[in-house]
Amino acid sequence: MFEEIYSPVQKITFAPFNNLFVKRDDLIDPYISGNKWRKLKYILAKAKADHKTHLVTFGGAYSNHLVATAAAASRSGLTATAFVRGEEVKNEMLLLSSLFGMKLIFTNRESYRDKQQLFEQHFANDTLAYFVDEGGASEEATIGCAEIIGELTETYDHIFCAAGTGTTAAGLLKGIRQQGLNTQLHIIPVLKGGSFIKDEIEKYTPFSDQLKLHLDYHFGGYAKTTPELIGFIKTFTAQTGLLLDPVYTAKMFYAIIDLQKQGVINKDEKVLAIHTGGLMGLLGMKDKF
Ligand SMILES: *Cc1c(COP(=O)(O)O)cnc(C)c1O
């Protein structure tokens, strides 16, 4: 399942930009979407190489990572279990995850903190179980994300990407270095207080000025929105035909447009936005529109 993908770079028309491009990782797969596909590619390869057949992972009740892991496991002939943070709930994302055969274990916030301990408590005797960190954070994930850069056939002045844990950002920075590019990488943390992303990136690759963190586009915090952000999604989608999710990609595109207004980027420069997918998340946010 990880052999062939469709993720073209498309030019989009959105004034005043003359050279705005999007890497359509959202088209890779509806369920193993965007950067989650990139992250899981080498995680699954490693699990298989270690002769593990049971993925055990972690996430919040609306996690794109859970749906992606569930879908990837079922397509690869593996089983999957997830520790889901918080009380038992039902929603669209968990429905999809269970349809793909994932077993869900709801876990209170206190116990959820120590993931390694949860894994050991439940699966110490399961020699086939493989620990996959929350969001897929790992060295393997950064290798998969670096391949996004390897696929580009043109160079760009600026590349933009949204960040939750920062693993994807680390992979992109690695990729930019591997290819010897001068491109400026702009990362938009979607959580409040996103400066921790710098430490996360440094676990995998040295930080440098080639990467700029823009900390002011969280709109109140993770999965928080404002009427302005929702209004922006509506305008942008109607004009470009590209869907955005309020948690990640909308905050990134909003930042691109705002940074152009501030003069940080020029409307004629070549800008590439990575569409990291996650559109299923829209299903759980319909009340916000
Ligand atoms: C998970 C996710 C991200 C964040 O990726 P990190 O590697 O955790 O920074 C960005 N965009 C979308 C759509 C996601 O689902």
PDBQT file of the ligand as one rigid body, heavy atoms in Angstrom, charges set to zero:
ROOT
HETATM    1  C1  LIG A 301      -1.403  15.500  12.475  1.00  0.00    +0.000 C 
HETATM    2  C2  LIG A 301      -1.532  16.629  11.508  1.00  0.00    +0.000 A 
HETATM    3  C3  LIG A 301      -0.589  17.678  11.438  1.00  0.00    +0.000 A 
HETATM    4  C4  LIG A 301       0.544  17.820  12.448  1.00  0.00    +0.000 C 
HETATM    5  O1  LIG A 301       1.640  16.995  12.223  1.00  0.00    +0.000 OA
HETATM    6  P1  LIG A 301       2.839  16.943  13.273  1.00  0.00    +0.000 P 
HETATM    7  O2  LIG A 301       3.832  16.049  12.659  1.00  0.00    +0.000 OA
HETATM    8  O3  LIG A 301       2.266  16.362  14.537  1.00  0.00    +0.000 OA
HETATM    9  O4  LIG A 301       3.332  18.316  13.521  1.00  0.00    +0.000 OA
HETATM   10  C5  LIG A 301      -0.738  18.652  10.469  1.00  0.00    +0.000 A 
HETATM   11  N1  LIG A 301      -1.788  18.615   9.607  1.00  0.00    +0.000 NA
HETATM   12  C6  LIG A 301      -2.725  17.650   9.652  1.00  0.00    +0.000 A 
HETATM   13  C7  LIG A 301      -3.855  17.719   8.715  1.00  0.00    +0.000 C 
HETATM   14  C8  LIG A 301      -2.629  16.624  10.605  1.00  0.00    +0.000 A 
HETATM   15  O5  LIG A 301      -3.582  15.672  10.645  1.00  0.00    +0.000 OA
ENDROOT
TORSDOF 0
